[in-house]
Amino acid sequence: MRPKDVYSKKITSEEEQGGYVIVLKDRLSFFPALGRRFQMIQNGRSRRAMLESYPCSCRGPELPHSHFFVRVKALKSGDRVTVRKDSKSGPRYLLQIQMHPRRSA
Ligand SMILES: [Zn+2]
């Protein structure tokens, strides 16, 4: 599998609180276009997901920009999320959450 077919990220407390996974700007093309629904499979269950954005000022008021995210429920800080693209039957994404060791203990 080519690395560009996978999006993997460690969850931060911001993402835990927001209930989403941030999509870094240089990986936006991994997901379908903003607002376009796609299938996300988690534990054998399919649900609809989409790329969303919110305006952000973390670089100061002079540099307004957007952050992009996909909503994922029940994430905890320290979890690792891995999304794999499965294009065999249309745009489908497989979501895996590797729980932080402290959680599964
Ligand atoms: Zn920002």
Boltz pocket constraint, residues with backbone or C-beta under 6 A from the ligand:
constraints:
  - pocket:
      binder: B
      contacts: [[A, 56], [A, 57], [A, 58], [A, 59], [A, 65], [A, 66], [A, 67]]
      max_distance: 6.0
